Amino acid sequence: MTISNKVLDELLSGVDRPEDLLGATGLMKDLKVRLMERMLGGELTEHLGYEPNAEPPNQ
Protein backbone atom coordinates (compact mmCIF):
# COMPACT_ATOMS: atom_id res chain seq x y z
CA MET A 1 0.00 0.00 0.00
CA THR A 2 1.26 3.44 -0.89
CA ILE A 3 0.21 6.58 0.95
CA SER A 4 -0.46 9.38 -1.48
CA ASN A 5 1.25 12.75 -1.25
CA LYS A 6 -2.17 14.35 -0.84
CA VAL A 7 -2.86 12.30 2.30
CA LEU A 8 0.61 13.06 3.67
CA ASP A 9 0.14 16.77 3.00
CA GLU A 10 -3.19 16.70 4.82
CA LEU A 11 -1.71 14.87 7.82
CA LEU A 12 1.26 17.22 8.01
CA SER A 13 -0.76 20.41 7.56
CA GLY A 14 -0.84 21.08 11.32
CA VAL A 15 2.81 20.23 11.92
CA ASP A 16 4.84 23.38 12.50
CA ARG A 17 7.45 22.17 14.99
CA PRO A 18 9.20 18.84 15.61
CA GLU A 19 7.10 18.37 18.75
CA ASP A 20 3.94 18.50 16.64
CA LEU A 21 5.17 15.42 14.83
CA LEU A 22 7.13 13.46 17.44
CA GLY A 23 6.09 14.93 20.80
CA ALA A 24 3.95 13.32 23.50
CA THR A 25 0.79 14.63 21.84
CA GLY A 26 2.16 14.68 18.30
CA LEU A 27 0.93 13.23 15.06
CA MET A 28 2.98 10.02 15.27
CA LYS A 29 1.54 9.10 18.67
CA ASP A 30 -1.98 9.86 17.49
CA LEU A 31 -1.47 7.73 14.38
CA LYS A 32 -0.18 4.80 16.45
CA VAL A 33 -3.14 5.00 18.81
CA ARG A 34 -5.69 5.26 16.01
CA LEU A 35 -4.12 2.39 14.04
CA MET A 36 -4.08 0.15 17.10
CA GLU A 37 -7.74 0.96 17.82
CA ARG A 38 -8.67 0.08 14.23
CA MET A 39 -6.72 -3.17 14.33
CA LEU A 40 -8.16 -4.20 17.69
CA GLY A 41 -11.67 -3.29 16.53
CA GLY A 42 -11.21 -5.48 13.47
CA GLU A 43 -9.92 -8.34 15.62
CA LEU A 44 -12.90 -8.03 17.95
CA THR A 45 -15.35 -7.93 15.05
CA GLU A 46 -13.74 -11.05 13.57
CA HIS A 47 -13.78 -12.82 16.94
CA LEU A 48 -17.41 -11.98 17.73
CA GLY A 49 -18.63 -12.50 14.19
CA TYR A 50 -20.57 -9.25 13.86
CA GLU A 51 -19.98 -5.51 13.49
CA PRO A 52 -20.04 -3.13 16.49
CA ASN A 53 -23.52 -1.84 17.33
CA ALA A 54 -25.06 -4.67 15.29
CA GLU A 55 -27.41 -7.28 16.63
CA PRO A 56 -25.53 -10.50 17.49
CA PRO A 57 -26.42 -13.43 15.25
CA ASN A 58 -28.74 -16.04 16.72
CA GLN A 59 -26.86 -19.01 17.97
Biopython code that builds the backbone (N, CA, C, O; Angstrom):
import numpy as np
from Bio.PDB.StructureBuilder import StructureBuilder

atoms = [
    (1, "MET", "N", (0.838, -1.184, 0.000)),
    (1, "MET", "CA", (0.000, 0.000, 0.000)),
    (1, "MET", "C", (0.879, 1.243, 0.000)),
    (1, "MET", "O", (1.864, 1.322, 0.735)),
    (2, "THR", "N", (0.521, 2.187, -0.812)),
    (2, "THR", "CA", (1.257, 3.438, -0.894)),
    (2, "THR", "C", (0.376, 4.569, -0.386)),
    (2, "THR", "O", (-0.794, 4.663, -0.757)),
    (3, "ILE", "N", (0.929, 5.419, 0.453)),
    (3, "ILE", "CA", (0.207, 6.581, 0.954)),
    (3, "ILE", "C", (0.467, 7.731, -0.007)),
    (3, "ILE", "O", (1.614, 8.065, -0.304)),
    (4, "SER", "N", (-0.601, 8.321, -0.481)),
    (4, "SER", "CA", (-0.457, 9.380, -1.479)),
    (4, "SER", "C", (0.113, 10.651, -0.855)),
    (4, "SER", "O", (0.004, 10.876, 0.350)),
    (5, "ASN", "N", (0.720, 11.470, -1.702)),
    (5, "ASN", "CA", (1.253, 12.754, -1.251)),
    (5, "ASN", "C", (0.144, 13.653, -0.719)),
    (5, "ASN", "O", (0.368, 14.435, 0.205)),
    (6, "LYS", "N", (-1.037, 13.547, -1.290)),
    (6, "LYS", "CA", (-2.173, 14.352, -0.841)),
    (6, "LYS", "C", (-2.523, 14.007, 0.606)),
    (6, "LYS", "O", (-2.762, 14.904, 1.415)),
    (7, "VAL", "N", (-2.556, 12.730, 0.934)),
    (7, "VAL", "CA", (-2.857, 12.304, 2.304)),
    (7, "VAL", "C", (-1.750, 12.755, 3.249)),
    (7, "VAL", "O", (-2.032, 13.237, 4.346)),
    (8, "LEU", "N", (-0.508, 12.604, 2.839)),
    (8, "LEU", "CA", (0.608, 13.065, 3.670)),
    (8, "LEU", "C", (0.541, 14.568, 3.911)),
    (8, "LEU", "O", (0.750, 15.036, 5.030)),
    (9, "ASP", "N", (0.251, 15.314, 2.857)),
    (9, "ASP", "CA", (0.137, 16.768, 3.004)),
    (9, "ASP", "C", (-0.969, 17.136, 3.988)),
    (9, "ASP", "O", (-0.812, 18.047, 4.801)),
    (10, "GLU", "N", (-2.075, 16.428, 3.909)),
    (10, "GLU", "CA", (-3.188, 16.697, 4.816)),
    (10, "GLU", "C", (-2.794, 16.374, 6.257)),
    (10, "GLU", "O", (-3.083, 17.153, 7.165)),
    (11, "LEU", "N", (-2.144, 15.243, 6.471)),
    (11, "LEU", "CA", (-1.710, 14.868, 7.822)),
    (11, "LEU", "C", (-0.699, 15.865, 8.389)),
    (11, "LEU", "O", (-0.740, 16.193, 9.575)),
    (12, "LEU", "N", (0.194, 16.335, 7.545)),
    (12, "LEU", "CA", (1.260, 17.223, 8.008)),
    (12, "LEU", "C", (0.867, 18.700, 8.023)),
    (12, "LEU", "O", (1.683, 19.553, 8.373)),
    (13, "SER", "N", (-0.359, 19.004, 7.650)),
    (13, "SER", "CA", (-0.762, 20.409, 7.561)),
    (13, "SER", "C", (-0.692, 21.130, 8.910)),
    (13, "SER", "O", (-0.451, 22.337, 8.938)),
    (14, "GLY", "N", (-0.892, 20.438, 10.007)),
    (14, "GLY", "CA", (-0.842, 21.080, 11.317)),
    (14, "GLY", "C", (0.498, 20.958, 12.009)),
    (14, "GLY", "O", (0.628, 21.339, 13.173)),
    (15, "VAL", "N", (1.491, 20.437, 11.324)),
    (15, "VAL", "CA", (2.812, 20.230, 11.922)),
    (15, "VAL", "C", (3.689, 21.436, 11.615)),
    (15, "VAL", "O", (4.077, 21.667, 10.470)),
    (16, "ASP", "N", (3.994, 22.202, 12.666)),
    (16, "ASP", "CA", (4.838, 23.377, 12.504)),
    (16, "ASP", "C", (6.191, 23.210, 13.189)),
    (16, "ASP", "O", (7.179, 23.830, 12.794)),
    (17, "ARG", "N", (6.227, 22.376, 14.207)),
    (17, "ARG", "CA", (7.453, 22.166, 14.987)),
    (17, "ARG", "C", (7.711, 20.670, 15.103)),
    (17, "ARG", "O", (6.795, 19.875, 14.893)),
    (18, "PRO", "N", (8.918, 20.272, 15.427)),
    (18, "PRO", "CA", (9.202, 18.841, 15.606)),
    (18, "PRO", "C", (8.304, 18.180, 16.651)),
    (18, "PRO", "O", (7.938, 17.014, 16.507)),
    (19, "GLU", "N", (7.949, 18.921, 17.699)),
    (19, "GLU", "CA", (7.096, 18.368, 18.749)),
    (19, "GLU", "C", (5.700, 18.037, 18.232)),
    (19, "GLU", "O", (5.042, 17.129, 18.741)),
    (20, "ASP", "N", (5.252, 18.773, 17.224)),
    (20, "ASP", "CA", (3.942, 18.504, 16.637)),
    (20, "ASP", "C", (3.918, 17.145, 15.937)),
    (20, "ASP", "O", (2.862, 16.529, 15.793)),
    (21, "LEU", "N", (5.064, 16.698, 15.517)),
    (21, "LEU", "CA", (5.171, 15.417, 14.835)),
    (21, "LEU", "C", (5.553, 14.290, 15.787)),
    (21, "LEU", "O", (4.944, 13.221, 15.764)),
    (22, "LEU", "N", (6.564, 14.529, 16.625)),
    (22, "LEU", "CA", (7.135, 13.456, 17.436)),
    (22, "LEU", "C", (6.918, 13.608, 18.934)),
    (22, "LEU", "O", (7.334, 12.738, 19.699)),
    (23, "GLY", "N", (6.282, 14.682, 19.373)),
    (23, "GLY", "CA", (6.085, 14.929, 20.799)),
    (23, "GLY", "C", (5.055, 14.004, 21.427)),
    (23, "GLY", "O", (4.455, 13.169, 20.751)),
    (24, "ALA", "N", (4.863, 14.167, 22.725)),
    (24, "ALA", "CA", (3.949, 13.315, 23.498)),
    (24, "ALA", "C", (2.511, 13.381, 22.981)),
    (24, "ALA", "O", (1.758, 12.415, 23.108)),
    (25, "THR", "N", (2.138, 14.498, 22.408)),
    (25, "THR", "CA", (0.790, 14.629, 21.840)),
    (25, "THR", "C", (0.854, 14.869, 20.336)),
    (25, "THR", "O", (-0.065, 15.441, 19.751)),
    (26, "GLY", "N", (1.935, 14.433, 19.721)),
    (26, "GLY", "CA", (2.158, 14.681, 18.302)),
    (26, "GLY", "C", (1.427, 13.724, 17.384)),
    (26, "GLY", "O", (0.749, 12.790, 17.813)),
    (27, "LEU", "N", (1.594, 13.997, 16.111)),
    (27, "LEU", "CA", (0.931, 13.231, 15.055)),
    (27, "LEU", "C", (1.288, 11.746, 15.092)),
    (27, "LEU", "O", (0.411, 10.896, 14.939)),
    (28, "MET", "N", (2.566, 11.427, 15.292)),
    (28, "MET", "CA", (2.976, 10.020, 15.269)),
    (28, "MET", "C", (2.305, 9.220, 16.388)),
    (28, "MET", "O", (1.886, 8.084, 16.172)),
    (29, "LYS", "N", (2.205, 9.804, 17.569)),
    (29, "LYS", "CA", (1.542, 9.105, 18.669)),
    (29, "LYS", "C", (0.067, 8.914, 18.352)),
    (29, "LYS", "O", (-0.483, 7.833, 18.565)),
    (30, "ASP", "N", (-0.571, 9.953, 17.846)),
    (30, "ASP", "CA", (-1.984, 9.860, 17.492)),
    (30, "ASP", "C", (-2.212, 8.797, 16.422)),
    (30, "ASP", "O", (-3.168, 8.025, 16.502)),
    (31, "LEU", "N", (-1.341, 8.758, 15.427)),
    (31, "LEU", "CA", (-1.469, 7.730, 14.379)),
    (31, "LEU", "C", (-1.329, 6.324, 14.947)),
    (31, "LEU", "O", (-2.091, 5.428, 14.585)),
    (32, "LYS", "N", (-0.353, 6.127, 15.840)),
    (32, "LYS", "CA", (-0.176, 4.803, 16.449)),
    (32, "LYS", "C", (-1.414, 4.387, 17.228)),
    (32, "LYS", "O", (-1.869, 3.248, 17.118)),
    (33, "VAL", "N", (-1.955, 5.302, 18.010)),
    (33, "VAL", "CA", (-3.142, 4.995, 18.810)),
    (33, "VAL", "C", (-4.322, 4.663, 17.911)),
    (33, "VAL", "O", (-5.016, 3.671, 18.134)),
    (34, "ARG", "N", (-4.549, 5.486, 16.901)),
    (34, "ARG", "CA", (-5.694, 5.260, 16.009)),
    (34, "ARG", "C", (-5.558, 3.959, 15.222)),
    (34, "ARG", "O", (-6.543, 3.247, 15.028)),
    (35, "LEU", "N", (-4.336, 3.643, 14.764)),
    (35, "LEU", "CA", (-4.121, 2.390, 14.038)),
    (35, "LEU", "C", (-4.352, 1.188, 14.941)),
    (35, "LEU", "O", (-4.962, 0.205, 14.520)),
    (36, "MET", "N", (-3.874, 1.256, 16.169)),
    (36, "MET", "CA", (-4.080, 0.152, 17.105)),
    (36, "MET", "C", (-5.566, -0.041, 17.401)),
    (36, "MET", "O", (-6.043, -1.174, 17.471)),
    (37, "GLU", "N", (-6.299, 1.059, 17.575)),
    (37, "GLU", "CA", (-7.735, 0.960, 17.820)),
    (37, "GLU", "C", (-8.447, 0.308, 16.640)),
    (37, "GLU", "O", (-9.329, -0.529, 16.829)),
    (38, "ARG", "N", (-8.063, 0.690, 15.422)),
    (38, "ARG", "CA", (-8.675, 0.084, 14.228)),
    (38, "ARG", "C", (-8.373, -1.405, 14.147)),
    (38, "ARG", "O", (-9.258, -2.212, 13.859)),
    (39, "MET", "N", (-7.106, -1.768, 14.405)),
    (39, "MET", "CA", (-6.720, -3.173, 14.332)),
    (39, "MET", "C", (-7.447, -3.990, 15.400)),
    (39, "MET", "O", (-7.958, -5.073, 15.117)),
    (40, "LEU", "N", (-7.491, -3.472, 16.615)),
    (40, "LEU", "CA", (-8.165, -4.201, 17.690)),
    (40, "LEU", "C", (-9.668, -4.291, 17.437)),
    (40, "LEU", "O", (-10.288, -5.308, 17.747)),
    (41, "GLY", "N", (-10.251, -3.245, 16.883)),
    (41, "GLY", "CA", (-11.668, -3.286, 16.534)),
    (41, "GLY", "C", (-11.948, -4.355, 15.486)),
    (41, "GLY", "O", (-12.939, -5.080, 15.577)),
    (42, "GLY", "N", (-11.069, -4.448, 14.490)),
    (42, "GLY", "CA", (-11.210, -5.484, 13.467)),
    (42, "GLY", "C", (-11.061, -6.878, 14.045)),
    (42, "GLY", "O", (-11.797, -7.792, 13.674)),
    (43, "GLU", "N", (-10.111, -7.041, 14.953)),
    (43, "GLU", "CA", (-9.918, -8.336, 15.618)),
    (43, "GLU", "C", (-11.161, -8.721, 16.410)),
    (43, "GLU", "O", (-11.603, -9.869, 16.365)),
    (44, "LEU", "N", (-11.724, -7.757, 17.134)),
    (44, "LEU", "CA", (-12.902, -8.032, 17.947)),
    (44, "LEU", "C", (-14.098, -8.371, 17.069)),
    (44, "LEU", "O", (-14.864, -9.281, 17.384)),
    (45, "THR", "N", (-14.258, -7.642, 15.971)),
    (45, "THR", "CA", (-15.349, -7.933, 15.046)),
    (45, "THR", "C", (-15.204, -9.344, 14.482)),
    (45, "THR", "O", (-16.181, -10.088, 14.395)),
    (46, "GLU", "N", (-13.992, -9.703, 14.105)),
    (46, "GLU", "CA", (-13.738, -11.050, 13.573)),
    (46, "GLU", "C", (-14.025, -12.109, 14.634)),
    (46, "GLU", "O", (-14.626, -13.143, 14.341)),
    (47, "HIS", "N", (-13.602, -11.851, 15.844)),
    (47, "HIS", "CA", (-13.783, -12.818, 16.937)),
    (47, "HIS", "C", (-15.263, -13.005, 17.276)),
    (47, "HIS", "O", (-15.728, -14.131, 17.450)),
    (48, "LEU", "N", (-16.001, -11.889, 17.367)),
    (48, "LEU", "CA", (-17.409, -11.976, 17.734)),
    (48, "LEU", "C", (-18.291, -12.419, 16.574)),
    (48, "LEU", "O", (-19.332, -13.042, 16.779)),
    (49, "GLY", "N", (-17.871, -12.094, 15.356)),
    (49, "GLY", "CA", (-18.635, -12.503, 14.190)),
    (49, "GLY", "C", (-19.682, -11.501, 13.746)),
    (49, "GLY", "O", (-20.518, -11.819, 12.900)),
    (50, "TYR", "N", (-19.654, -10.287, 14.303)),
    (50, "TYR", "CA", (-20.572, -9.249, 13.856)),
    (50, "TYR", "C", (-19.966, -7.876, 14.120)),
    (50, "TYR", "O", (-19.063, -7.727, 14.943)),
    (51, "GLU", "N", (-20.477, -6.882, 13.410)),
    (51, "GLU", "CA", (-19.977, -5.513, 13.495)),
    (51, "GLU", "C", (-20.393, -4.867, 14.823)),
    (51, "GLU", "O", (-21.392, -5.270, 15.420)),
    (52, "PRO", "N", (-19.627, -3.859, 15.290)),
    (52, "PRO", "CA", (-20.044, -3.127, 16.486)),
    (52, "PRO", "C", (-21.412, -2.480, 16.286)),
    (52, "PRO", "O", (-21.745, -2.045, 15.184)),
    (53, "ASN", "N", (-22.178, -2.421, 17.327)),
    (53, "ASN", "CA", (-23.522, -1.837, 17.333)),
    (53, "ASN", "C", (-24.510, -2.621, 16.490)),
    (53, "ASN", "O", (-25.615, -2.144, 16.233)),
    (54, "ALA", "N", (-24.132, -3.817, 16.055)),
    (54, "ALA", "CA", (-25.056, -4.666, 15.294)),
    (54, "ALA", "C", (-25.651, -5.702, 16.247)),
    (54, "ALA", "O", (-25.098, -5.988, 17.309)),
    (55, "GLU", "N", (-26.763, -6.241, 15.845)),
    (55, "GLU", "CA", (-27.414, -7.282, 16.630)),
    (55, "GLU", "C", (-26.621, -8.588, 16.483)),
    (55, "GLU", "O", (-26.328, -9.006, 15.362)),
    (56, "PRO", "N", (-26.272, -9.234, 17.597)),
    (56, "PRO", "CA", (-25.530, -10.500, 17.495)),
    (56, "PRO", "C", (-26.357, -11.545, 16.748)),
    (56, "PRO", "O", (-27.580, -11.587, 16.880)),
    (57, "PRO", "N", (-25.686, -12.383, 15.966)),
    (57, "PRO", "CA", (-26.423, -13.434, 15.249)),
    (57, "PRO", "C", (-27.000, -14.447, 16.229)),
    (57, "PRO", "O", (-26.419, -14.710, 17.283)),
    (58, "ASN", "N", (-28.139, -15.008, 15.872)),
    (58, "ASN", "CA", (-28.743, -16.045, 16.722)),
    (58, "ASN", "C", (-27.878, -17.280, 16.718)),
    (58, "ASN", "O", (-27.386, -17.723, 15.680)),
    (59, "GLN", "N", (-27.707, -17.817, 17.890)),
    (59, "GLN", "CA", (-26.857, -19.007, 17.975)),
    (59, "GLN", "C", (-27.666, -20.214, 18.335)),
    (59, "GLN", "O", (-27.120, -21.311, 18.452)),
]
sb = StructureBuilder()
sb.init_structure("model")
sb.init_model(0)
sb.init_chain("A")
sb.init_seg("    ")
for serial, (resi, resn, name, xyz) in enumerate(atoms, 1):
    if name == "N":
        sb.init_residue(resn, " ", resi, " ")
    sb.init_atom(name, np.array(xyz, "f"), 0.0, 1.0, " ", f" {name:<3s}", serial, name[0])
structure = sb.get_structure()
